[in-house]
Every structure is written in C-alpha cells, then in structure tokens.
Amino acid sequence: MLTPVDIDCPYCGERIEILLDTSAGDQNYIEDCQVCCRPITVHVSIDDEGEAQAWVSGENEA
C-alpha cells in the first residue's frame, strides 16, 4: 500500500510529497528531490500498529 507523505527537502527546503510503500516494512532508500534533483535519503519505520514514520536526510548527514 502506498501512503503519501509530505517532507521538506534537506537541500532546497521545498515541501514535496513522496509515496511510502508501507508493505515493505522498515527501509532506507534514496529518492531525488522533485525540485532540486538532489539525492534525499528516506528512512521509513513501521510501528506495531502499521503506521509509517518517515524522516529524511541529505547525502552527508546521518
């Protein structure tokens, strides 16, 4: 199931919408910003109730 989530790009600061695949469980992946095209690392965690939490970081951030 794809869940839309709004995030702020860590490079340009623009708010963009990404789709999280919550059926895949916890994950980390790279997605390019739709505005500045820089690579954003997306971190997804699924809690015990199936709710997705997402946070993003830039290429050189932890």
PDB file of N, CA, C and O in Angstrom:
ATOM      1  N   MET A   1       0.839  -1.175   0.000  1.00  0.00           N
ATOM      2  CA  MET A   1       0.000   0.000   0.000  1.00  0.00           C
ATOM      3  C   MET A   1       0.886   1.241   0.000  1.00  0.00           C
ATOM      4  O   MET A   1       1.825   1.337   0.790  1.00  0.00           O
ATOM      5  N   LEU A   2       0.592   2.175  -0.872  1.00  0.00           N
ATOM      6  CA  LEU A   2       1.366   3.408  -0.953  1.00  0.00           C
ATOM      7  C   LEU A   2       0.688   4.499  -0.128  1.00  0.00           C
ATOM      8  O   LEU A   2      -0.509   4.752  -0.261  1.00  0.00           O
ATOM      9  N   THR A   3       1.486   5.138   0.727  1.00  0.00           N
ATOM     10  CA  THR A   3       0.986   6.189   1.611  1.00  0.00           C
ATOM     11  C   THR A   3       1.676   7.499   1.264  1.00  0.00           C
ATOM     12  O   THR A   3       2.904   7.566   1.326  1.00  0.00           O
ATOM     13  N   PRO A   4       0.930   8.554   0.897  1.00  0.00           N
ATOM     14  CA  PRO A   4       1.569   9.842   0.603  1.00  0.00           C
ATOM     15  C   PRO A   4       2.010  10.533   1.889  1.00  0.00           C
ATOM     16  O   PRO A   4       1.288  10.542   2.885  1.00  0.00           O
ATOM     17  N   VAL A   5       3.216  11.116   1.847  1.00  0.00           N
ATOM     18  CA  VAL A   5       3.781  11.833   2.989  1.00  0.00           C
ATOM     19  C   VAL A   5       4.447  13.095   2.458  1.00  0.00           C
ATOM     20  O   VAL A   5       5.152  13.053   1.450  1.00  0.00           O
ATOM     21  N   ASP A   6       4.225  14.220   3.139  1.00  0.00           N
ATOM     22  CA  ASP A   6       4.901  15.467   2.793  1.00  0.00           C
ATOM     23  C   ASP A   6       6.186  15.564   3.595  1.00  0.00           C
ATOM     24  O   ASP A   6       6.196  15.341   4.805  1.00  0.00           O
ATOM     25  N   ILE A   7       7.270  15.899   2.906  1.00  0.00           N
ATOM     26  CA  ILE A   7       8.574  16.088   3.555  1.00  0.00           C
ATOM     27  C   ILE A   7       9.171  17.411   3.085  1.00  0.00           C
ATOM     28  O   ILE A   7       8.737  17.975   2.081  1.00  0.00           O
ATOM     29  N   ASP A   8      10.164  17.897   3.815  1.00  0.00           N
ATOM     30  CA  ASP A   8      10.923  19.076   3.399  1.00  0.00           C
ATOM     31  C   ASP A   8      12.276  18.600   2.893  1.00  0.00           C
ATOM     32  O   ASP A   8      12.976  17.862   3.586  1.00  0.00           O
ATOM     33  N   CYS A   9      12.645  19.018   1.693  1.00  0.00           N
ATOM     34  CA  CYS A   9      13.938  18.642   1.137  1.00  0.00           C
ATOM     35  C   CYS A   9      15.046  19.206   2.028  1.00  0.00           C
ATOM     36  O   CYS A   9      15.017  20.390   2.361  1.00  0.00           O
ATOM     37  N   PRO A  10      16.028  18.374   2.422  1.00  0.00           N
ATOM     38  CA  PRO A  10      17.116  18.872   3.271  1.00  0.00           C
ATOM     39  C   PRO A  10      18.077  19.809   2.526  1.00  0.00           C
ATOM     40  O   PRO A  10      18.935  20.432   3.153  1.00  0.00           O
ATOM     41  N   TYR A  11      17.944  19.915   1.209  1.00  0.00           N
ATOM     42  CA  TYR A  11      18.825  20.781   0.418  1.00  0.00           C
ATOM     43  C   TYR A  11      18.165  22.122   0.098  1.00  0.00           C
ATOM     44  O   TYR A  11      18.684  23.177   0.463  1.00  0.00           O
ATOM     45  N   CYS A  12      17.017  22.078  -0.588  1.00  0.00           N
ATOM     46  CA  CYS A  12      16.395  23.326  -1.044  1.00  0.00           C
ATOM     47  C   CYS A  12      15.277  23.796  -0.120  1.00  0.00           C
ATOM     48  O   CYS A  12      14.813  24.929  -0.245  1.00  0.00           O
ATOM     49  N   GLY A  13      14.833  22.937   0.814  1.00  0.00           N
ATOM     50  CA  GLY A  13      13.818  23.322   1.777  1.00  0.00           C
ATOM     51  C   GLY A  13      12.390  23.262   1.257  1.00  0.00           C
ATOM     52  O   GLY A  13      11.452  23.532   2.006  1.00  0.00           O
ATOM     53  N   GLU A  14      12.210  22.915  -0.005  1.00  0.00           N
ATOM     54  CA  GLU A  14      10.856  22.836  -0.564  1.00  0.00           C
ATOM     55  C   GLU A  14      10.101  21.652   0.020  1.00  0.00           C
ATOM     56  O   GLU A  14      10.684  20.600   0.278  1.00  0.00           O
ATOM     57  N   ARG A  15       8.800  21.829   0.227  1.00  0.00           N
ATOM     58  CA  ARG A  15       7.937  20.738   0.695  1.00  0.00           C
ATOM     59  C   ARG A  15       7.508  19.947  -0.530  1.00  0.00           C
ATOM     60  O   ARG A  15       6.955  20.500  -1.481  1.00  0.00           O
ATOM     61  N   ILE A  16       7.774  18.629  -0.493  1.00  0.00           N
ATOM     62  CA  ILE A  16       7.405  17.751  -1.590  1.00  0.00           C
ATOM     63  C   ILE A  16       6.651  16.549  -1.034  1.00  0.00           C
ATOM     64  O   ILE A  16       6.747  16.230   0.151  1.00  0.00           O
ATOM     65  N   GLU A  17       5.907  15.898  -1.903  1.00  0.00           N
ATOM     66  CA  GLU A  17       5.175  14.697  -1.498  1.00  0.00           C
ATOM     67  C   GLU A  17       5.895  13.474  -2.040  1.00  0.00           C
ATOM     68  O   GLU A  17       6.260  13.424  -3.214  1.00  0.00           O
ATOM     69  N   ILE A  18       6.095  12.487  -1.173  1.00  0.00           N
ATOM     70  CA  ILE A  18       6.655  11.206  -1.595  1.00  0.00           C
ATOM     71  C   ILE A  18       5.651  10.114  -1.233  1.00  0.00           C
ATOM     72  O   ILE A  18       4.776  10.319  -0.391  1.00  0.00           O
ATOM     73  N   LEU A  19       5.783   8.968  -1.867  1.00  0.00           N
ATOM     74  CA  LEU A  19       4.914   7.830  -1.586  1.00  0.00           C
ATOM     75  C   LEU A  19       5.714   6.763  -0.865  1.00  0.00           C
ATOM     76  O   LEU A  19       6.762   6.331  -1.346  1.00  0.00           O
ATOM     77  N   LEU A  20       5.220   6.338   0.288  1.00  0.00           N
ATOM     78  CA  LEU A  20       5.878   5.293   1.067  1.00  0.00           C
ATOM     79  C   LEU A  20       5.174   3.967   0.819  1.00  0.00           C
ATOM     80  O   LEU A  20       3.946   3.893   0.862  1.00  0.00           O
ATOM     81  N   ASP A  21       5.953   2.920   0.559  1.00  0.00           N
ATOM     82  CA  ASP A  21       5.406   1.571   0.427  1.00  0.00           C
ATOM     83  C   ASP A  21       5.430   0.939   1.809  1.00  0.00           C
ATOM     84  O   ASP A  21       6.438   0.359   2.212  1.00  0.00           O
ATOM     85  N   THR A  22       4.324   1.048   2.534  1.00  0.00           N
ATOM     86  CA  THR A  22       4.273   0.566   3.919  1.00  0.00           C
ATOM     87  C   THR A  22       4.249  -0.953   4.014  1.00  0.00           C
ATOM     88  O   THR A  22       4.449  -1.499   5.099  1.00  0.00           O
ATOM     89  N   SER A  23       4.010  -1.649   2.904  1.00  0.00           N
ATOM     90  CA  SER A  23       4.004  -3.117   2.930  1.00  0.00           C
ATOM     91  C   SER A  23       5.419  -3.687   2.977  1.00  0.00           C
ATOM     92  O   SER A  23       5.590  -4.878   3.238  1.00  0.00           O
ATOM     93  N   ALA A  24       6.431  -2.861   2.731  1.00  0.00           N
ATOM     94  CA  ALA A  24       7.817  -3.327   2.684  1.00  0.00           C
ATOM     95  C   ALA A  24       8.509  -3.281   4.044  1.00  0.00           C
ATOM     96  O   ALA A  24       9.670  -3.677   4.144  1.00  0.00           O
ATOM     97  N   GLY A  25       7.832  -2.810   5.094  1.00  0.00           N
ATOM     98  CA  GLY A  25       8.447  -2.742   6.416  1.00  0.00           C
ATOM     99  C   GLY A  25       9.454  -1.613   6.527  1.00  0.00           C
ATOM    100  O   GLY A  25       9.461  -0.693   5.709  1.00  0.00           O
ATOM    101  N   ASP A  26      10.316  -1.686   7.557  1.00  0.00           N
ATOM    102  CA  ASP A  26      11.343  -0.667   7.756  1.00  0.00           C
ATOM    103  C   ASP A  26      12.282  -0.664   6.561  1.00  0.00           C
ATOM    104  O   ASP A  26      12.627  -1.717   6.025  1.00  0.00           O
ATOM    105  N   GLN A  27      12.696   0.543   6.144  1.00  0.00           N
ATOM    106  CA  GLN A  27      13.548   0.639   4.961  1.00  0.00           C
ATOM    107  C   GLN A  27      14.285   1.968   4.906  1.00  0.00           C
ATOM    108  O   GLN A  27      13.894   2.939   5.553  1.00  0.00           O
ATOM    109  N   ASN A  28      15.339   1.994   4.135  1.00  0.00           N
ATOM    110  CA  ASN A  28      16.093   3.201   3.805  1.00  0.00           C
ATOM    111  C   ASN A  28      16.318   3.165   2.301  1.00  0.00           C
ATOM    112  O   ASN A  28      16.696   2.132   1.748  1.00  0.00           O
ATOM    113  N   TYR A  29      16.087   4.288   1.647  1.00  0.00           N
ATOM    114  CA  TYR A  29      16.320   4.341   0.206  1.00  0.00           C
ATOM    115  C   TYR A  29      16.586   5.774  -0.220  1.00  0.00           C
ATOM    116  O   TYR A  29      16.368   6.708   0.551  1.00  0.00           O
ATOM    117  N   ILE A  30      17.054   5.943  -1.440  1.00  0.00           N
ATOM    118  CA  ILE A  30      17.376   7.255  -1.997  1.00  0.00           C
ATOM    119  C   ILE A  30      16.275   7.644  -2.982  1.00  0.00           C
ATOM    120  O   ILE A  30      15.867   6.849  -3.828  1.00  0.00           O
ATOM    121  N   GLU A  31      15.808   8.881  -2.852  1.00  0.00           N
ATOM    122  CA  GLU A  31      14.839   9.429  -3.801  1.00  0.00           C
ATOM    123  C   GLU A  31      15.277  10.847  -4.133  1.00  0.00           C
ATOM    124  O   GLU A  31      15.610  11.616  -3.232  1.00  0.00           O
ATOM    125  N   ASP A  32      15.283  11.204  -5.411  1.00  0.00           N
ATOM    126  CA  ASP A  32      15.685  12.546  -5.813  1.00  0.00           C
ATOM    127  C   ASP A  32      14.586  13.552  -5.514  1.00  0.00           C
ATOM    128  O   ASP A  32      13.402  13.262  -5.682  1.00  0.00           O
ATOM    129  N   CYS A  33      14.989  14.744  -5.067  1.00  0.00           N
ATOM    130  CA  CYS A  33      14.047  15.829  -4.838  1.00  0.00           C
ATOM    131  C   CYS A  33      13.408  16.203  -6.171  1.00  0.00           C
ATOM    132  O   CYS A  33      14.095  16.304  -7.188  1.00  0.00           O
ATOM    133  N   GLN A  34      12.103  16.406  -6.166  1.00  0.00           N
ATOM    134  CA  GLN A  34      11.375  16.767  -7.377  1.00  0.00           C
ATOM    135  C   GLN A  34      11.651  18.203  -7.806  1.00  0.00           C
ATOM    136  O   GLN A  34      11.336  18.582  -8.934  1.00  0.00           O
ATOM    137  N   VAL A  35      12.239  19.012  -6.915  1.00  0.00           N
ATOM    138  CA  VAL A  35      12.504  20.412  -7.225  1.00  0.00           C
ATOM    139  C   VAL A  35      13.971  20.622  -7.616  1.00  0.00           C
ATOM    140  O   VAL A  35      14.257  21.149  -8.691  1.00  0.00           O
ATOM    141  N   CYS A  36      14.904  20.207  -6.738  1.00  0.00           N
ATOM    142  CA  CYS A  36      16.321  20.484  -6.995  1.00  0.00           C
ATOM    143  C   CYS A  36      17.110  19.276  -7.509  1.00  0.00           C
ATOM    144  O   CYS A  36      18.286  19.400  -7.850  1.00  0.00           O
ATOM    145  N   CYS A  37      16.466  18.117  -7.561  1.00  0.00           N
ATOM    146  CA  CYS A  37      17.053  16.875  -8.096  1.00  0.00           C
ATOM    147  C   CYS A  37      18.210  16.308  -7.279  1.00  0.00           C
ATOM    148  O   CYS A  37      18.913  15.423  -7.766  1.00  0.00           O
ATOM    149  N   ARG A  38      18.430  16.784  -6.062  1.00  0.00           N
ATOM    150  CA  ARG A  38      19.488  16.239  -5.210  1.00  0.00           C
ATOM    151  C   ARG A  38      18.996  14.963  -4.543  1.00  0.00           C
ATOM    152  O   ARG A  38      17.794  14.808  -4.328  1.00  0.00           O
ATOM    153  N   PRO A  39      19.911  14.035  -4.206  1.00  0.00           N
ATOM    154  CA  PRO A  39      19.503  12.753  -3.619  1.00  0.00           C
ATOM    155  C   PRO A  39      19.163  12.878  -2.130  1.00  0.00           C
ATOM    156  O   PRO A  39      19.990  13.308  -1.325  1.00  0.00           O
ATOM    157  N   ILE A  40      17.940  12.496  -1.784  1.00  0.00           N
ATOM    158  CA  ILE A  40      17.452  12.525  -0.409  1.00  0.00           C
ATOM    159  C   ILE A  40      17.428  11.087   0.101  1.00  0.00           C
ATOM    160  O   ILE A  40      16.900  10.197  -0.567  1.00  0.00           O
ATOM    161  N   THR A  41      17.997  10.861   1.280  1.00  0.00           N
ATOM    162  CA  THR A  41      17.890   9.548   1.903  1.00  0.00           C
ATOM    163  C   THR A  41      16.606   9.536   2.720  1.00  0.00           C
ATOM    164  O   THR A  41      16.416  10.359   3.615  1.00  0.00           O
ATOM    165  N   VAL A  42      15.728   8.592   2.399  1.00  0.00           N
ATOM    166  CA  VAL A  42      14.448   8.456   3.086  1.00  0.00           C
ATOM    167  C   VAL A  42      14.549   7.274   4.039  1.00  0.00           C
ATOM    168  O   VAL A  42      14.924   6.172   3.639  1.00  0.00           O
ATOM    169  N   HIS A  43      14.216   7.511   5.295  1.00  0.00           N
ATOM    170  CA  HIS A  43      14.228   6.482   6.331  1.00  0.00           C
ATOM    171  C   HIS A  43      12.773   6.227   6.723  1.00  0.00           C
ATOM    172  O   HIS A  43      12.055   7.161   7.079  1.00  0.00           O
ATOM    173  N   VAL A  44      12.340   4.974   6.659  1.00  0.00           N
ATOM    174  CA  VAL A  44      10.948   4.626   6.975  1.00  0.00           C
ATOM    175  C   VAL A  44      10.950   3.585   8.088  1.00  0.00           C
ATOM    176  O   VAL A  44      11.689   2.602   8.039  1.00  0.00           O
ATOM    177  N   SER A  45      10.119   3.818   9.081  1.00  0.00           N
ATOM    178  CA  SER A  45       9.948   2.883  10.181  1.00  0.00           C
ATOM    179  C   SER A  45       8.452   2.616  10.334  1.00  0.00           C
ATOM    180  O   SER A  45       7.649   3.548  10.347  1.00  0.00           O
ATOM    181  N   ILE A  46       8.086   1.353  10.449  1.00  0.00           N
ATOM    182  CA  ILE A  46       6.694   0.969  10.632  1.00  0.00           C
ATOM    183  C   ILE A  46       6.513   0.524  12.084  1.00  0.00           C
ATOM    184  O   ILE A  46       7.223  -0.363  12.559  1.00  0.00           O
ATOM    185  N   ASP A  47       5.552   1.147  12.791  1.00  0.00           N
ATOM    186  CA  ASP A  47       5.345   0.780  14.196  1.00  0.00           C
ATOM    187  C   ASP A  47       4.479  -0.483  14.309  1.00  0.00           C
ATOM    188  O   ASP A  47       4.067  -1.053  13.298  1.00  0.00           O
ATOM    189  N   ASP A  48       4.213  -0.906  15.532  1.00  0.00           N
ATOM    190  CA  ASP A  48       3.466  -2.143  15.789  1.00  0.00           C
ATOM    191  C   ASP A  48       2.035  -2.106  15.251  1.00  0.00           C
ATOM    192  O   ASP A  48       1.432  -3.151  15.009  1.00  0.00           O
ATOM    193  N   GLU A  49       1.497  -0.903  15.066  1.00  0.00           N
ATOM    194  CA  GLU A  49       0.129  -0.760  14.569  1.00  0.00           C
ATOM    195  C   GLU A  49       0.082  -0.555  13.057  1.00  0.00           C
ATOM    196  O   GLU A  49      -0.991  -0.341  12.493  1.00  0.00           O
ATOM    197  N   GLY A  50       1.245  -0.620  12.396  1.00  0.00           N
ATOM    198  CA  GLY A  50       1.299  -0.477  10.948  1.00  0.00           C
ATOM    199  C   GLY A  50       1.395   0.944  10.453  1.00  0.00           C
ATOM    200  O   GLY A  50       1.316   1.186   9.249  1.00  0.00           O
ATOM    201  N   GLU A  51       1.565   1.902  11.370  1.00  0.00           N
ATOM    202  CA  GLU A  51       1.699   3.302  10.984  1.00  0.00           C
ATOM    203  C   GLU A  51       3.135   3.596  10.565  1.00  0.00           C
ATOM    204  O   GLU A  51       4.079   3.163  11.226  1.00  0.00           O
ATOM    205  N   ALA A  52       3.299   4.326   9.476  1.00  0.00           N
ATOM    206  CA  ALA A  52       4.624   4.645   8.961  1.00  0.00           C
ATOM    207  C   ALA A  52       5.118   5.973   9.531  1.00  0.00           C
ATOM    208  O   ALA A  52       4.367   6.944   9.613  1.00  0.00           O
ATOM    209  N   GLN A  53       6.374   6.001   9.917  1.00  0.00           N
ATOM    210  CA  GLN A  53       7.076   7.218  10.310  1.00  0.00           C
ATOM    211  C   GLN A  53       8.203   7.398   9.289  1.00  0.00           C
ATOM    212  O   GLN A  53       8.925   6.448   8.987  1.00  0.00           O
ATOM    213  N   ALA A  54       8.349   8.592   8.769  1.00  0.00           N
ATOM    214  CA  ALA A  54       9.400   8.837   7.777  1.00  0.00           C
ATOM    215  C   ALA A  54      10.180  10.078   8.158  1.00  0.00           C
ATOM    216  O   ALA A  54       9.616  11.062   8.638  1.00  0.00           O
ATOM    217  N   TRP A  55      11.478  10.020   7.939  1.00  0.00           N
ATOM    218  CA  TRP A  55      12.327  11.193   8.094  1.00  0.00           C
ATOM    219  C   TRP A  55      13.363  11.135   6.992  1.00  0.00           C
ATOM    220  O   TRP A  55      13.661  10.071   6.450  1.00  0.00           O
ATOM    221  N   VAL A  56      13.902  12.287   6.672  1.00  0.00           N
ATOM    222  CA  VAL A  56      14.826  12.383   5.540  1.00  0.00           C
ATOM    223  C   VAL A  56      16.129  13.019   5.981  1.00  0.00           C
ATOM    224  O   VAL A  56      16.188  13.734   6.982  1.00  0.00           O
ATOM    225  N   SER A  57      17.171  12.744   5.214  1.00  0.00           N
ATOM    226  CA  SER A  57      18.463  13.368   5.461  1.00  0.00           C
ATOM    227  C   SER A  57      19.164  13.583   4.128  1.00  0.00           C
ATOM    228  O   SER A  57      18.849  12.948   3.121  1.00  0.00           O
ATOM    229  N   GLY A  58      20.115  14.487   4.156  1.00  0.00           N
ATOM    230  CA  GLY A  58      20.926  14.729   2.977  1.00  0.00           C
ATOM    231  C   GLY A  58      22.002  13.673   2.829  1.00  0.00           C
ATOM    232  O   GLY A  58      22.170  12.814   3.694  1.00  0.00           O
ATOM    233  N   GLU A  59      22.710  13.743   1.751  1.00  0.00           N
ATOM    234  CA  GLU A  59      23.716  12.738   1.398  1.00  0.00           C
ATOM    235  C   GLU A  59      24.802  12.569   2.454  1.00  0.00           C
ATOM    236  O   GLU A  59      25.246  11.447   2.697  1.00  0.00           O
ATOM    237  N   ASN A  60      25.235  13.648   3.082  1.00  0.00           N
ATOM    238  CA  ASN A  60      26.336  13.578   4.045  1.00  0.00           C
ATOM    239  C   ASN A  60      25.880  13.671   5.489  1.00  0.00           C
ATOM    240  O   ASN A  60      26.695  13.908   6.381  1.00  0.00           O
ATOM    241  N   GLU A  61      24.602  13.490   5.730  1.00  0.00           N
ATOM    242  CA  GLU A  61      24.055  13.541   7.090  1.00  0.00           C
ATOM    243  C   GLU A  61      23.811  12.128   7.590  1.00  0.00           C
ATOM    244  O   GLU A  61      23.684  11.191   6.802  1.00  0.00           O
ATOM    245  N   ALA A  62      23.748  11.983   8.897  1.00  0.00           N
ATOM    246  CA  ALA A  62      23.466  10.659   9.484  1.00  0.00           C
ATOM    247  C   ALA A  62      21.999  10.354   9.489  1.00  0.00           C
ATOM    248  O   ALA A  62      21.592   9.286   9.946  1.00  0.00           O
TER     249      ALA A  62
END
